[in-house]
Amino acid sequence: MSAHNNHVENSTWLRAVMMAGIIFTIGIIAFAALGVGVANQKHDVYMDAKEEYYDAKEDPLATQDELKDLKEKYEKTHHSFLTYRVAGLTILVMCFIYASFLGVGGLFNVLQPDEEHGHDDHHGHDEHHEEHHGSSSPIIFSLGVLLFLMGFPSFVVACKALMSQGGTFAVSDFALSFVGLTVIMFGIANWWKEDLPFIGYGEQIATSAPFEGEHIRKVGIWVFIMSEVMVFATFFSSYLRVRTEWCTDWAIRASEEGDSCYGVAEGTVVTASDLLRYDVATLMPGAINTFALIISSYTIVLALKVAKDKTWEAPTNFMRHLLPTKKKAIRNYLIATLLLGSLFIVLKLVEWSHLVAEGFDVGSPQGSIFYVATGAHGLHVFVGLLIMLYLIFKADTVGFDEENGQGIEYFGLYWHFVDLAWVVIFPAFYLY
């Protein structure tokens, strides 16, 4: 469909249902392969190592070195099992949510009469856009986020029980968070219906200083980012203030008689960095995530560059198979960004499962501030991925060009902020 056609056929929305089916199938296959197939094999090895370790503890002839080696084997096999189980479950849940958003968005808009999408050609007919002064979608979306966060503590408890990390599993613990996600889905579906036909005409312009002459949506994104900077600044400042007052091992060793940490036994206070920074295997997920987000910022820029380039031509080398046309080039760059962001979420939850298995949970001050800060950032990443999903759909159907490419540009500002926040979080929470 041409990007210059404001009328969006209902058949276009049926494509969302097809894409949802493909994504959900991928999730099922990944879960079957990783979360069931490989994870079950790792679980058997883990249970054998666990039994061997506890048998040795009961053996009076076992030496401390032997117990240490068996414990390390037991913990290593446990982490290996958690890696595949959590990765499989995370991919399945993410694909289910992706498919739900695509399916609900598609079905919601299929029910709308074609006439609601409008028939005017906007070349010379901008009055239609000038009549629209707002949208209910942000309010609906915000209500959904509120409900999701209200139910999130119970959601976490249920997830821990589901992964055999303690507690009792109850389906009702998921209820409020899933209601929130459902409301979010309807909010986004309504936004899709409003935005999909937009081809770059009738963009509202700010008329007051200091944003005079700028697009209203761009101003809104900048104001939102400024508020987000303040939110994450509270995380960093709180962490650094408390971090310097904790009796960590290095603070204990440096303390003198009369200091608050003098005489405190080493190992009393454990931070996330104490569990992560000394082992490449535990530090690797955070390092890979840093690389993934930096590269994803580059791919979103490439998508915008192609959209804004009036003279773009397909490459002549092997990349021509991935970027055969302008429309497919934009879509594939956005898909690459989605995959990199999804990798971030998967590795983040795998990392969390390892930390929880080590006993580092939200019950301590250092655990609470770590999970709140990294969890808030992860939520921003995931919300960005849901928006990315829509951009991919629009790129595949209506298409982006130099006239309506602002959608990619505005989202790119948000995505760059999320990436920059992680560049600060990683050294502060993982290395310090």
VMD Tcl script that draws the C-alpha trace (Angstrom):
set ca {
  {0.00 0.00 0.00}
  {1.27 3.42 -0.86}
  {2.32 5.70 1.94}
  {0.41 8.42 0.17}
  {-2.93 6.71 0.53}
  {-4.80 7.81 3.62}
  {-7.42 5.08 3.33}
  {-6.36 1.97 5.27}
  {-8.23 -1.10 4.07}
  {-9.48 -3.56 6.66}
  {-7.51 -6.25 4.88}
  {-4.38 -4.44 6.02}
  {-5.35 -5.11 9.61}
  {-5.84 -8.79 8.89}
  {-2.10 -8.85 8.26}
  {-1.64 -8.10 11.98}
  {-3.46 -11.33 12.85}
  {-1.20 -13.29 10.51}
  {1.92 -11.70 12.01}
  {0.60 -12.45 15.50}
  {0.23 -16.13 14.60}
  {3.80 -16.31 13.28}
  {5.25 -14.62 16.38}
  {3.32 -16.85 18.78}
  {4.44 -19.94 16.88}
  {8.05 -18.81 17.23}
  {7.48 -18.40 20.98}
  {6.06 -21.92 21.30}
  {8.97 -23.43 19.35}
  {11.54 -21.52 21.43}
  {9.88 -22.60 24.67}
  {9.68 -26.22 23.56}
  {13.35 -26.21 22.54}
  {14.86 -24.17 25.39}
  {12.36 -24.14 28.25}
  {11.39 -27.81 27.97}
  {13.90 -29.77 25.86}
  {17.27 -28.39 26.97}
  {15.99 -27.25 30.39}
  {14.76 -30.73 31.32}
  {18.16 -32.19 30.49}
  {19.87 -29.50 32.56}
  {17.39 -30.13 35.38}
  {18.37 -33.79 35.57}
  {22.05 -32.84 35.78}
  {21.23 -30.21 38.41}
  {19.27 -32.67 40.57}
  {22.11 -35.20 40.38}
  {24.64 -32.55 41.45}
  {22.33 -31.41 44.24}
  {21.90 -34.95 45.54}
  {25.64 -35.57 45.34}
  {26.39 -32.39 47.30}
  {23.91 -33.08 50.10}
  {25.06 -36.69 50.36}
  {28.63 -35.47 50.78}
  {27.54 -33.07 53.52}
  {26.27 -36.06 55.48}
  {29.50 -37.99 54.87}
  {31.94 -37.47 57.77}
  {34.85 -38.49 55.52}
  {34.23 -35.71 52.99}
  {36.86 -32.95 53.05}
  {36.15 -29.24 52.91}
  {37.77 -29.02 49.47}
  {35.51 -31.77 48.17}
  {32.44 -30.07 49.61}
  {33.52 -26.78 48.06}
  {33.94 -28.38 44.62}
  {30.59 -30.17 44.87}
  {28.85 -26.99 45.97}
  {30.32 -25.07 43.03}
  {29.15 -27.86 40.70}
  {25.69 -27.80 42.27}
  {25.39 -24.01 41.91}
  {26.76 -24.06 38.36}
  {24.30 -26.72 37.21}
  {21.47 -24.84 38.93}
  {22.35 -21.66 37.06}
  {22.58 -23.58 33.80}
  {19.10 -25.02 34.34}
  {17.70 -21.59 35.23}
  {19.29 -20.04 32.13}
  {17.38 -22.25 29.70}
  {14.15 -22.50 31.69}
  {13.88 -18.74 32.23}
  {15.00 -17.94 28.67}
  {12.37 -20.29 27.23}
  {9.60 -18.97 29.48}
  {10.56 -15.35 28.81}
  {10.56 -15.80 25.04}
  {7.17 -17.55 25.22}
  {5.60 -14.83 27.38}
  {7.09 -12.03 25.25}
  {5.88 -13.65 22.03}
  {2.45 -14.13 23.59}
  {2.31 -10.44 24.54}
  {3.61 -9.39 21.10}
  {1.02 -11.59 19.41}
  {-1.73 -10.32 21.70}
  {-0.92 -6.70 20.93}
  {-0.86 -7.39 17.20}
  {-3.99 -9.53 17.32}
  {-6.02 -7.19 19.52}
  {-4.89 -4.20 17.49}
  {-5.82 -5.94 14.25}
  {-9.17 -7.31 15.37}
  {-10.10 -4.04 17.10}
  {-9.57 -2.12 13.89}
  {-11.13 -4.71 11.60}
  {-14.40 -4.05 13.39}
  {-14.23 -0.37 12.45}
  {-16.02 0.71 9.24}
  {-13.72 1.69 6.44}
  {-15.30 5.12 6.36}
  {-13.83 5.92 9.77}
  {-10.38 5.87 8.29}
  {-11.27 8.69 5.94}
  {-11.06 8.96 2.22}
  {-9.58 12.40 1.67}
  {-6.35 12.82 -0.14}
  {-4.28 15.07 2.09}
  {-2.55 16.75 -0.77}
  {-4.22 20.10 -0.30}
  {-6.79 18.83 2.22}
  {-5.30 19.36 5.66}
  {-8.55 20.44 7.29}
  {-9.32 16.86 8.35}
  {-6.24 16.75 10.56}
  {-6.86 20.17 12.01}
  {-10.15 18.96 13.43}
  {-8.41 16.40 15.61}
  {-7.16 18.01 18.81}
  {-6.39 15.04 21.00}
  {-6.60 11.34 21.66}
  {-7.91 9.19 24.48}
  {-5.18 6.60 23.90}
  {-2.59 8.05 26.35}
  {-5.18 8.09 29.18}
  {-6.21 4.51 28.49}
  {-2.56 3.45 28.27}
  {-1.69 5.23 31.55}
  {-4.60 3.51 33.34}
  {-3.32 0.16 32.11}
  {0.21 0.89 33.35}
  {-1.20 1.91 36.75}
  {-3.14 -1.36 37.10}
  {-0.14 -3.39 35.95}
  {2.18 -1.78 38.50}
  {-0.40 -2.16 41.28}
  {-0.45 -5.90 40.65}
  {3.26 -6.25 39.97}
  {4.35 -7.32 43.51}
  {1.93 -10.27 43.40}
  {3.02 -10.91 39.83}
  {6.65 -11.25 40.98}
  {5.67 -13.62 43.82}
  {3.80 -15.84 41.36}
  {6.75 -15.87 38.95}
  {9.15 -16.88 41.75}
  {6.85 -19.74 42.75}
  {6.46 -20.79 39.10}
  {10.25 -21.08 38.81}
  {10.57 -23.03 42.08}
  {12.19 -20.12 43.89}
  {9.94 -20.34 46.96}
  {6.38 -19.36 47.83}
  {3.04 -20.73 46.69}
  {1.82 -20.25 43.14}
  {-1.67 -18.83 42.62}
  {-3.16 -17.84 39.27}
  {-4.98 -14.95 40.97}
  {-1.59 -13.29 41.60}
  {-1.40 -12.58 37.88}
  {-4.93 -11.16 37.65}
  {-4.44 -7.44 38.25}
  {-1.29 -7.22 36.13}
  {-2.98 -9.03 33.25}
  {-5.99 -6.69 33.52}
  {-3.53 -3.82 33.25}
  {-1.90 -5.37 30.18}
  {-5.33 -5.85 28.60}
  {-6.20 -2.18 29.13}
  {-2.81 -1.22 27.67}
  {-3.57 -3.36 24.62}
  {-6.85 -1.55 23.96}
  {-5.15 1.82 24.42}
  {-2.48 0.92 21.89}
  {-5.06 -0.57 19.50}
  {-6.95 2.73 19.53}
  {-3.69 4.61 18.89}
  {-2.93 2.32 15.96}
  {-6.33 3.08 14.43}
  {-5.66 6.80 14.73}
  {-2.05 6.81 13.57}
  {-1.85 4.21 10.80}
  {-3.45 6.41 8.10}
  {-1.16 9.36 8.98}
  {1.11 10.19 6.05}
  {2.78 13.36 7.26}
  {0.21 16.05 6.53}
  {-1.45 18.21 9.16}
  {1.23 17.84 11.84}
  {0.46 20.35 14.60}
  {3.14 23.00 15.22}
  {3.98 24.66 18.56}
  {3.37 28.42 18.51}
  {4.96 29.50 21.81}
  {8.55 29.84 22.98}
  {10.82 28.00 23.56}
  {9.41 25.37 21.19}
  {7.96 27.70 18.58}
  {8.03 26.10 15.15}
  {8.58 22.54 16.41}
  {6.12 19.71 15.92}
  {3.83 19.20 18.93}
  {4.64 15.49 19.19}
  {8.37 16.19 19.20}
  {7.94 18.75 21.97}
  {5.92 16.22 23.95}
  {8.68 13.63 23.64}
  {11.33 16.09 24.84}
  {9.21 17.10 27.85}
  {8.62 13.42 28.65}
  {12.35 12.66 28.43}
  {13.14 15.55 30.79}
  {10.74 14.08 33.35}
  {12.33 10.65 32.88}
  {15.80 12.09 33.49}
  {14.61 13.27 36.89}
  {13.14 9.84 37.70}
  {16.36 7.99 36.92}
  {18.41 10.69 38.64}
  {16.62 9.76 41.89}
  {17.65 6.12 41.38}
  {21.30 7.00 40.80}
  {21.57 9.56 43.59}
  {19.82 7.28 46.11}
  {22.01 4.34 45.14}
  {25.27 6.30 45.32}
  {24.32 7.83 48.68}
  {23.41 4.51 50.24}
  {26.22 2.62 48.49}
  {28.89 4.73 50.16}
  {27.33 4.05 53.58}
  {27.07 0.25 53.24}
  {29.64 -1.84 55.14}
  {30.92 -3.54 52.04}
  {34.09 -5.63 52.18}
  {36.26 -2.81 50.89}
  {34.71 -0.38 53.40}
  {35.34 -2.87 56.21}
  {38.98 -3.32 55.23}
  {39.49 0.44 55.03}
  {37.75 1.19 58.35}
  {39.61 2.17 61.50}
  {38.67 1.98 65.16}
  {35.67 4.19 65.81}
  {34.29 3.91 62.26}
  {30.79 2.52 61.79}
  {32.14 -0.44 59.80}
  {35.00 -1.28 62.18}
  {34.76 -4.83 63.47}
  {32.00 -5.86 61.04}
  {32.67 -9.26 59.49}
  {33.44 -9.33 55.77}
  {30.63 -10.66 53.61}
  {27.95 -9.15 55.85}
  {26.66 -6.80 53.14}
  {26.45 -8.22 49.63}
  {25.63 -5.99 46.65}
  {24.67 -7.05 43.16}
  {28.10 -6.04 41.90}
  {29.72 -8.37 44.47}
  {27.92 -11.26 42.78}
  {28.38 -10.06 39.20}
  {31.68 -8.31 38.62}
  {34.19 -10.99 39.64}
  {32.98 -13.69 37.28}
  {32.84 -13.30 33.52}
  {29.92 -15.75 33.30}
  {27.75 -13.63 35.61}
  {28.93 -10.30 34.23}
  {28.39 -11.39 30.61}
  {24.59 -10.83 30.42}
  {24.94 -7.19 31.47}
  {27.86 -6.66 29.08}
  {25.97 -8.25 26.18}
  {22.93 -6.12 27.01}
  {25.05 -2.97 26.90}
  {26.35 -3.92 23.46}
  {22.84 -4.87 22.25}
  {21.27 -1.55 23.25}
  {24.10 0.49 21.73}
  {23.73 -1.38 18.43}
  {19.93 -0.98 18.58}
  {20.37 2.81 18.75}
  {22.37 2.55 15.54}
  {19.77 0.42 13.73}
  {16.94 2.83 14.60}
  {19.04 5.67 13.18}
  {19.58 3.67 10.00}
  {15.82 3.13 9.69}
  {15.21 6.89 9.98}
  {18.03 7.67 7.55}
  {16.53 5.39 4.90}
  {13.04 6.86 5.46}
  {14.28 10.44 5.05}
  {16.52 9.70 2.04}
  {14.66 10.72 -1.13}
  {17.39 9.26 -3.36}
  {17.90 5.94 -1.52}
  {18.96 3.00 -3.65}
  {19.33 -0.66 -2.72}
  {22.94 -1.74 -1.96}
  {24.80 -3.73 -4.60}
  {26.68 -6.06 -2.23}
  {25.29 -9.02 -0.22}
  {23.15 -6.58 1.84}
  {20.82 -6.25 -1.16}
  {19.15 -9.49 0.00}
  {18.25 -7.89 3.33}
  {17.53 -4.42 1.95}
  {16.00 -5.01 -1.49}
  {13.62 -2.04 -1.38}
  {13.27 1.13 0.66}
  {10.12 -0.15 2.37}
  {11.70 -3.49 3.32}
  {14.95 -1.81 4.39}
  {13.09 0.36 6.93}
  {11.10 -2.65 8.16}
  {14.18 -4.87 8.53}
  {16.15 -2.22 10.42}
  {13.20 -1.88 12.82}
  {13.00 -5.68 13.19}
  {16.71 -5.74 14.06}
  {16.06 -3.13 16.74}
  {13.17 -5.21 18.11}
  {15.31 -8.36 18.25}
  {18.15 -6.58 20.06}
  {15.74 -5.08 22.59}
  {14.06 -8.47 23.10}
  {17.48 -10.03 23.73}
  {17.98 -7.43 26.46}
  {14.78 -8.48 28.27}
  {15.58 -12.21 28.00}
  {19.11 -11.81 29.38}
  {17.87 -9.46 32.10}
  {15.42 -12.04 33.46}
  {18.03 -14.81 33.20}
  {20.41 -12.63 35.21}
  {17.73 -11.92 37.81}
  {17.01 -15.64 38.20}
  {20.70 -16.26 38.96}
  {20.79 -13.47 41.53}
  {17.63 -14.73 43.25}
  {19.13 -18.23 43.32}
  {22.16 -16.74 45.08}
  {19.84 -15.31 47.75}
  {20.01 -11.74 46.47}
  {16.36 -10.68 46.43}
  {14.26 -7.60 47.12}
  {14.19 -8.29 50.85}
  {17.39 -6.32 51.51}
  {17.98 -2.58 50.96}
  {20.71 -3.25 48.40}
  {18.50 -5.79 46.61}
  {15.49 -3.50 46.63}
  {17.28 -0.54 45.05}
  {18.95 -2.79 42.46}
  {15.74 -4.47 41.29}
  {13.71 -1.26 41.36}
  {16.25 0.65 39.26}
  {17.00 -2.11 36.75}
  {13.34 -3.19 36.69}
  {12.17 0.35 35.94}
  {14.65 0.52 33.09}
  {13.56 -2.90 31.83}
  {9.94 -1.72 31.85}
  {10.93 1.26 29.70}
  {12.66 -1.09 27.28}
  {9.61 -3.36 27.07}
  {7.19 -0.49 26.48}
  {9.52 0.69 23.74}
  {9.42 -2.78 22.17}
  {5.62 -2.69 22.04}
  {5.76 0.65 20.24}
  {8.48 -0.78 17.99}
  {6.10 -3.59 17.09}
  {3.62 -1.05 15.74}
  {6.33 0.78 13.78}
  {7.30 -2.51 12.15}
  {3.67 -3.15 11.24}
  {3.23 0.31 9.76}
  {6.52 0.03 7.87}
  {5.33 -3.30 6.40}
  {1.90 -2.02 5.39}
  {1.51 1.73 4.93}
  {5.24 2.45 4.82}
  {7.44 5.34 5.95}
  {9.03 8.04 3.81}
  {10.51 11.55 4.11}
  {7.05 12.99 4.83}
  {5.76 10.66 7.58}
  {9.09 9.43 8.99}
  {8.67 11.61 12.10}
  {7.16 8.63 13.90}
  {10.51 6.84 13.73}
  {12.33 10.03 14.67}
  {10.23 10.68 17.78}
  {10.45 7.09 18.95}
  {14.20 7.20 18.30}
  {14.55 10.03 20.83}
  {12.89 7.87 23.48}
  {14.97 4.81 22.54}
  {18.24 6.76 22.68}
  {17.32 7.93 26.19}
  {16.65 4.35 27.30}
  {20.00 3.26 25.88}
  {21.83 6.16 27.53}
  {20.23 5.35 30.89}
  {21.57 1.79 30.67}
  {25.07 3.05 29.85}
  {24.95 4.80 33.24}
  {23.21 1.93 35.09}
  {25.70 -0.74 33.98}
  {28.89 0.70 35.53}
  {27.04 2.09 38.58}
  {25.15 -1.08 39.55}
  {27.34 -3.81 38.04}
  {30.92 -2.61 38.44}
  {30.91 -0.22 41.41}
}
mol new
graphics top color blue
foreach p $ca { graphics top sphere $p radius 0.5 }
foreach p [lrange $ca 0 end-1] q [lrange $ca 1 end] { graphics top cylinder $p $q radius 0.2 }
display resetview
